[in-house]
Amino acid sequence: METDDFRLLLTWFRELADEIRNTGTPAEITSGLACVHHRLAEVTKDCDIWIPATSLAVFKHLVLIRQWQGNQAVYRSALSVPLDARWLNGGWSAHMVWEGHPRAQVDVFGRMPRILQHDSRDVYSDEETLARVKMTRREKDWPTVHALGERLITKGDPRGLLFLQRADSLFAAKERCSPEQWAGQAKDRPLLDCFDGAIQGTMLAAHLRTEQTFWRQLDHHRMESYREAGKNYAKAAHKLLNTVSTFAEQDVILTGLAEELLPTQPLDHKADGITSAASEDALANVDPSRFNPSWLPVGWAKATLESCCRSSA
């Protein structure tokens, strides 16, 4: 992607979010494009945007009328749900594209992964929100999680303790944070409790790998739940999306298919099973005499899964 093209596209994405926010409803750019904003990445191929139910009507109107390089939007994937709060509030995502050079790809989330409660204050996700969003199954995302944790600590925000992935950074943060701040974050990240002993850096590094494996496997099992729940819908959507060419027609078709084939909350009653599977994966090759299973952030993880089964305000 040429630098000038990317800058134009970045501006286009930003203007899209601003148009929604100017109506008095929330919208927030997150993930890769937010990393670009925070100077943690140079380019990204698409725009991930959080659009809660209160903003969906505005966004759908913009999708219908907004152009990029003379092109109208279409749904770009059979895995896309319609722009409908029934599915977006259950953790599904919608995927649109405006053809061009480069293409403008927008992925819409009604609930950002691993975010329990959120009040959008800016057009881009703040560092704490972005750190949670980037705790994915992909290994390449975890250096970003760590970098965001370090930024929060530098700013004096103890929530950075939740995201640090290196032993040396945690030892340094231990010196900067009060015991009360440390204990407060340990409620969500129990691994911080292992500092009660004289733990060595190499052992702490091993513990951090175990904890990260838990989070990555949790995201893997979460995504598999959506994939399995959407299997029949995706097959039907793939066939039917090829028969229509406008976004409005596609939206009607996808809504009908979703009502027939797609559960709105595929994680309902699955939080215990997913966290148990992730724990087993993380502890599979770990010496039980060295790592206490209670150090895994099971409570925090379970809450993130259950958040996709709550009704939206």
TORDO-254711 format. One record per residue: residue in three letters; y, z negated, x negated of N, C-alpha, C, CB in turn. Coordinates in steps of 0.2 Angstrom, whole numbers, plus 5000, padded with zeros to 4 digits. Each point is the difference from the previous one (the first is absolute). Glycine has a CB too. Layout:
# residues N
AlaYZXYZXYZXYZX...
***
This chain:
# residues 313
Met499450004996500650005004500650004996499449945009Glu501150104992500650014996500449945002500050124999Thr500449854996500449945001500550015005499949974988Asp500550095012500550015006499650005007500750074991Asp498849965009499650015006499849935003499650114997Phe500249854998499849935002500649965002499050014992Arg501550005005500649965002500350025007500349994988Leu499650075013500250025007499549985005500550104996Leu498949895003499549985004500149925001499250094997Leu500949884998500149935000500649985005499649994988Thr501050055011500549995004499950015008500750044990Trp498850025011499850015007499649955003500050124996Phe499649855000499649945002500549945002499050044993Arg501449955002500549945001500450015007500049984987Glu500250085014500450025006499649995006500750084993Leu498749945007499649995005499949925002499450114997Ala500549854998500049935002500649975002499149994992Asp501550045005500749975002500150025007500450014988Glu499450055014500150025007499749965005500150124996Ile499349855003499749965004500349935000498950064998Arg501349924996500349935000500750005003499449984989Asn500950085011500750005003500049995007500350084991Thr499149935012500049995008499949935001499550115002Gly500449854993499949925001499349985001501050005006Thr498550054992499349985000499850004992499850055012Pro499649924987499849994993499750064997499949885002Ala500150144992499650044996500049994993500250095009Glu499349924987500049974993499550054996500349885004Ile500050154991499650044995499749954996500850105000Thr498549914999499649954995499650044996500049925009Ser499550054987499550024996500450054994499150005009Gly500650064990500250044994500750015000498950055000Leu501549975005500750025000500449944999499850095008Ala500049854995500349944998499949984993499849965011Cys499750064986499949994992500550044997498849975001Val501350095001500550044997500749975000499350105003His500949875003500649975001500149944995500050045012His499449924987500149944996499850024993499649935009Arg500450144989499950024993499449984997501250004999Leu498350005005499349984998499650075000500049885005Ala500250174997499750075000500650055000498949965006Glu500950104992500550054999499950055006499949994987Val499550035015499950055006499549975004500450104993Thr499649935013499449995005500050065005500149874999Lys499350145003499950065004500249995007499150044992Asp501049905011500149995007500449945001498950065003Cys501249935004500449945002499649965004501150064999Asp498849885000499749955004500549965003499049994993Ile501050015014500549965004499849965005500750104998Trp499549845002499849955006500550015006499649924991Ile500150105014500450015006499649965006500450124996Pro499949825006499849965005500150035007500249904993Ala499550075012500050035006500750015003498949945002Thr501650024996500750005003500350074997500149875001Ser499650164994500350064997499750065001500449934991Leu499050075012499650065001500350055004499049934999Ala501350055007500450055004500550044996499849935010Val500650044986500550034996499650044994500849915002Phe498750074995499750044995499750065003499849904993Lys499850095013499750065003500550065001499149925005His501550064998500550045001500350044994500349935010Leu499750034984500250034994499550054997500749904998Val498750085003499450054998500150065004499349914997Leu500950095009500050065004500650054998499449945009Ile501150034989500650044999500250014992500449965011Arg499350004985500250004993499750054996500249885001Gln500150164995499750054996500149984992500250095009Trp499349944987500050004993499950074998499649884999Gln500950154997500050074998499850055006499749954988Gly500650035018499950055005499349995004500750084994Asn498949875004499449995003500049945005499550054989Gln500149955016499949955005499449964997500550075010Ala499449874993499549954998499450025004500849914998Val498650074999499350015004499649944997500150125002Tyr499449865002499649954998499650034994499949945011Arg499950034983499750034995499349984998501150014996Ser498649955008499449974999499649985006500449964989Ala499050065011499549985006500049925000499450114999Leu500749864996500049934999500649965003499350014990Ser501250035012500649985003499949975007500750084992Val499649875009500049985007500750025003499349904998Pro500850115009500650025003500549944999499450075008Leu501349954992500549965000500049955006500750084993Asp498949875007499949965006499949934998499550105007Ala500849854996500049934997499349985001501249985003Arg498450045002499349975001499650014994500150035012Trp500050024984499650014994500349984994499450095006Leu501349924994500349984994500149924999500650115001Asn499449865004500049925000499349984998500950005009Gly498650044991499349984998499950014993499650025012Gly500950014984499950014993499850074999499649894999Trp500450165006499950074998500650034998499250005009Ser500850064988500650034998500050075002500049934990Ala500650105011500250075002500250044994500349965012His499550104988500250044994500350075002499149954994Met501550065004500450065001500250044994500449955011Val499750124990500250044994500550055003498949984994Trp501650035002500550055001499850054994500949935006Glu498950134995499950054994500650024997499050045006Gly500949984987500650014996499850004993500849965009His499750044986499850004993500549954997499650125000Pro500249815000499449975001499949995008500049954988Arg499450035014499949985007500349935001498950075000Ala501349925006500249935001499549975005501250034999Gln498449924997499549975004500249935002499250074993Val500749915013500249935002499449975003501250035002Asp498649914996499549965002500349935004499250044991Val500649955015500349955004499549955001500850085006Phe499549854993499649945001500449965006499550004988Gly500149985017500349955004499949934997499750075010Arg499849924986499949944997499950014992499549945011Met500950034985499950014993499449964998501250034998Pro498350004998499449964997500349944997499350104999Arg500349845002500149944997500749965001499250044992Ile501249995013500649975002499949965007500650094994Leu499549845005499949965006500550005005499349934993Gln501350065005500650005004500650044996499749895006His500750154998500550044996500650015004499050054994Asp501549945003500750025002500350054996500149885006Ser500050184996500350054995500749994999499150085004Arg501149914990500749994998500350064997499849884999Asp499850164998500350064996499650065002500449924990Val499850135007499750075002499350004995501150065003Tyr498949904992499450004995499749935000500550094993Ser498949915007499649934999500349964994499050055006Asp501149894995500249964995499449984995500949955008Glu499250024987499550004995499449965002500950004992Glu499249945012499449965002499650045005500749904999Thr499650145006499750045005499650054996500849985009Leu499550064986499750054997499449984996501150054999Ala498949894998499549974996499349995005500849944992Arg499350045014499549995004499750075002500549895005Val499950164997499850065002499650034994501050025008Lys499249974986499650044994499449964998501150044997Met498749915007499349964998499450045003500649894999Thr499350174999499650055003499350004996500950075004Arg498649974998499450014996500150044994499449995011Arg501250044988500150044994500249964994500350105008Glu499349914987500249974994500750014997498850004997Lys501450065004500750024997500549975004499650114997Asp500349865009500649965003500149934997499750075011Trp499849904986500149934998500549994995498849995003Pro501350054992500649994995500650005004499450054991Thr500749985014500650005004500149935004500050135001Val499449855001500049935004500249954994499150035008His500749974986500249964995500750004998498850014996Ala501550055004500750014998500449975005499750114994Leu500149905012500449975006500049935000499850105006Gly499649874992500049934999500449974995498950015004Glu501250034990500449984995500750005002499250044992Arg501050015011500750015003500249945004499950124999Leu499749865006500149945004500149944996499450065009Ile500249934986500049944996500750004996498749994999Thr501450064998500750014997500649985004499550094993Lys500449935013500649985005499949935003500050125003Gly499549844994500049935003499650005006501049974994Asp498650085008499750005007499349984998500750095005Pro499049854998499349984998499550045003500549894999Arg499750155006499550055003499750054995500649985011Gly499750034984499850044994499349974998501250034997Leu498749915003499349974998499450035004500649894997Leu499650145009499450025003499850074998500449955010Phe500050084985499850074998499950014993500750035009Leu499449924987499950014992499350014999501049934998Gln498950124998499350024998499849994993500150085009Arg500349894987499949994993500049934998500550114997Ala499049864999500049934998500749984997498750014999Asp501550034996500649984996500649995005499650064990Ser500549985015500550005005499949945004500150125000Leu499349865002499949945004500249944996499150065007Phe500749934987500149954995500849995000498950014994Ala501550055005500749994999500349985007500050094991Ala499749935014500349985007499949935001499850125004Lys499749854994499849935001500649964997498750034999Glu501549994995500649974997500650005004499550024989Arg500650045015500750015003500049975007500150104994Cys499349895009500049985007499949925001499550125003Ser500749855002499949935001499349995003501349985002Pro498549964997499349985003500050025007499849914992Glu500750085012500150015007499950075002500749905001Gln499750144995499950085001499350024998501250014997Trp498549974998499450024998499549985006500249984987Ala499849965015499549975005500150045007500049894995Gly500750135006500150045006499750075000501049945001Gln499050094994499750074999499249995000501050054994Ala498849905003499249994999499749995007500249944989Lys500250055016499749995007499750075002500849915003Asp499650154995499750065001499650034994501050025007Arg499249964987499650034994499649944997500950094999Pro498649895003499649944998499950004992499549995012Leu500450074985499950014993500549964996499550115002Leu501149885001500549964996499849934999500950075005Asp498649914999499749934999499649994994500049995012Cys499850074985499549994994500449984994499350095005Phe501449914996500449974994500049934999500750095002Asp499049875003499949935000499649984993500149995013Gly499550054985499649994994500350034994499049995007Ala500850014987500250034994499750074999500249884995Ile500050165010499750075000500350044994499849995012Gln499850054985500250044995500250075003499249944992Gly501150105004500350065002499450055001501049984994Thr498550025002499550055001499649995007499950014988Met500049925013499749985006500450025007499449914993Leu501350085006500450015006500050085001500749904997Ala499350144998500050075000499450025004500650014990Ala498849965009499450025003500049985008499449984989His500949965012500149985007500550045004499849884996Leu500750155000500550045004499650075001501049954994Arg498650075002499650065002499549995006500050034988Thr499749915012499649995006500450005006499349934993Glu501350045007500449995006500350075002500349894997Gln499950154998500250075002499450045003500850004990Thr498649995007499450045003500049985007499450004989Phe500749945013499949975007500550045004499749894997Trp501050125001500550035004499850085001500949914996Arg498950124998499850075000499450015005500550024988Gln499049945012499550015004500149985008499349974990Leu501249995011500249985006500450075003500149874997Asp500350164999500350065003499550065001501049964994His498550045001499550055001499649995007499950014988His499949935013499649985007500550015006499249924994Arg501450075005500550015005500150075002500649904997Met499550144998500050075001499450035003500850014990Glu498649975008499450025002499949995008499549984988Ser500849965014500049995007500450055004499849884997Tyr500750145000500450055004499750075000501049934997Arg498750084997499750074999499450005005500350014988Glu499349945013499450005004500250005007499449944992Ala501250035010500250005007500350065002500249884999Gly500150164996500350065002499650064998501049954998Lys498450055001499550054998500050065006499349924992Asn500650065014499950055005500750035002499049935004Tyr501550024996500750035001500250054995500349895005Ala499550104989500350054995499650065000500249914993Lys499250095009499650065001500350055006499049944996Ala501250025009500250045006500850024999499249935007Ala501150034989500750024999500150054995500349895002His499250124993500050054995499950075004499549924991Lys500150085014499950075003500650015005498849985000Leu501549975003500550025005500750014997499349935008Leu500850044986500750014997500150074997499949884997Asn499550155002500050074998500250055006499249974990Thr500850015016500150045005500750005003498849985003Val501649974995500750005002500549994994499649955011Ser501050074990500450014994500749965000499550114999Thr500649865007500649965000499949925000500550105007Phe499949864991499949935000499949975007500750004989Ala499750035016500049975006499350015003501250025002Glu498550044997499350025003499549954996500450125003Gln499749884991499549964996500049925002500250084991Asp500449905011500149935002499649995006501149994994Val499050055011499649995006499350004999500950065006Ile498849994990499350014999499849934996500150135000Leu500249854995499849944996500049945005500450054989Thr500149945015500049955004499449995005501350004999Gly498550065004499550015004499349984996500650085007Leu499349954987499449984996500049934999500050114995Ala500649865003500049934998499849955006500950034991Glu499349995014499949965006499250005002501250025004Glu498550044994499350015001499549974995500350105006Leu500049914988499549994994500249944995499750125001Leu500949864999500349964995500249935002500450104994Pro499249855003500249935002500749984997498849975000Thr501649995004500649984997500049954995500550035011Gln499049934989500049954995499349994997500949945006Pro499050114989499350004997499849944996500150125000Leu500449834998499949944996499949945004500750054991Asp499349965016499949945004499349974999500850065009His499249884990499449964999499750024993499949985013Lys500450054983499750024993500249964994499850115005Ala500749854996500349974994499549964996501150005006Asp498549964998499549964996499550044996500249915009Gly499650144994499550054997500350034994499450025011Ile501250014990500350044994500249954994500550085008Thr499749864994500249954994499349984997501149965006Ser498450034998499449984997499750054995499849935010Ala500250144992499850054996500450014994499650065010Ala501049934990500550014994499849944996500950065006Ser499049884996499849944996499450014996500649935008Glu498950104996499350014997500150064994499449975011Asp501050084990500150054995500449974994500150085009Ala500449884992500349974995499649954996501150015006Leu498549954997499649954996499350034998500649915007Ala499350154994499350034998499849984993500250095009Asn500249924987499849994992500449954997499850125000Val500449835004500449954997499649934999501050055006Asp499149924989499649944998500349945005499850044988Pro499849945017500249955004500249934997499350055009Ser500549944985500249944997500750004997498849984997Arg501550085003500750014997500550025005499450044990Phe500449995015500550025006499849975006500250114994Asn500349855009499949975006500250055006500349884995Pro499250135009500150055006500649985004498850025000Ser501449925000500649975004500650034997499449905004Trp500650134990500650034997500250075003499749934990Leu499850105014500150065003500549995006498950054996Pro501650005004500549995006499850025007500850024991Val498649955011499750025006500449995006498949974995Gly501549975005500449995006500650045001499749894998Trp500650134996500550055000499850075002500649934991Ala498850095006499750065002499850015007499650014989Lys500149945014499850005007500650005004499049934998Ala501650045001500650005004500350075000500249884997Thr499750164997500350075000499650045005500449994988Leu498950005012499650045005500149995007499250004991Glu500949935010500149985007500750035003499249904998Ser501350114997500650025002500050075004500549934991Cys499050115008499950065003499750005007499950054989Cys499949885013499749995006500549965005498950014995Arg501749995003500549965004500450055004500049904992Ser500350085014500450055003500749994997499449995011Ser500950074989500750014997500549975005499650104993Ala500949875004500649985004500450055003500149904993
***
